[in-house]
Every structure is written in structure tokens, then in C-alpha cells.
Amino acid sequence: MKIAIACDHGGYRLKEVLKAAMIAQGYEVIDFGTNSEESVDYPDYAYKAAKAVADKECERGVVVCGTGIGVSIVANKVDGIRCALVHDLFSAKATRQHNDTNMIAMGGRVIGEGLALEILNTWLHTDYEGGRHDQRIEKMMAIEKQ
């Protein structure tokens, strides 16, 4: 699986940890930056990762900033993206099972590396349930077309 990843300065350290873990698990990771803790504007980076997922260049995406809020908002502005801001394991599992999310956002200043890695692994290894959720996702995605 090919995964897009991006961050701003507030998420840089956590992005590097998540990226290394995914590579170690055999995922192909495309890094859209940033590549330091120097202050940058998160929309510039989160958009590139979301666009890669929307354009099917990558199957899923991970975005990180200080809180995860900004990058999740940016990602969800891109047609075809369902990005969930997640800081706990239950939500990581539920957002894959029920919402078939193709991106996840986390806050590098909100959660520790250990929990972030557990969240990532839960999200990556949870399948979409389909069924009753299909209609809800269709309705959700139809809103983008209005």
C-alpha cells in the first residue's frame, strides 16, 4: 500500500516517527514535507498529501500538525477525501469501519508517540464494514457535489 504523509513544523517529529514505522512495516511512503521544525503553513503540505490520495497516487494518507485540526480541515476540502482527526484507538477503528476514511490526522502536540503509533496501526489494519454504512458515505460524499 502506498501512503501519503505530510506535516507542518508542529507535527514534524511525530511525522518522522510514523513514517519510519510505516516503512518498517513494508508500506511505500510518499513524504510531502515539511522536512524540519522551521515554521511553515500547514495548508501547503496537507493539501499535497490529500491531493495525492484523491488522485489515487496514494491509497491512504496521514497528516500531522500541532493539534491535527488544521491539517484535517485542509484535507477535507479536497474532493474525495474523508479525513478523521483521531486521538484514541476506538475512533481510529470506528472511522475505518464506519466511514471508510482514506486519511487520518493527528496532533503532534496532543498525543505521545506510543499512542500515535497504536492509532496508526489500528487505522491501517481495520477494514471498512460496508453494508449499512455505504448509503451514509454516499450521502456524505454527495455533499461535495452540491
Buried (B, 14 or more C-beta within 10 A) or exposed (E): EBBBBBBBBBBBBBBBBBBEBBEEEEBEBBBBBBEEEEEBEBBBBBBBBBBBBBEEEBBBBBBBBBBBBBBBBBBBBBEEBBBBBBBEBEBBBBBBBBBBBBBBBBBBEBBEBEBBBBBBBBBBEBEBEEEEBEEEBEEEBEEEEE
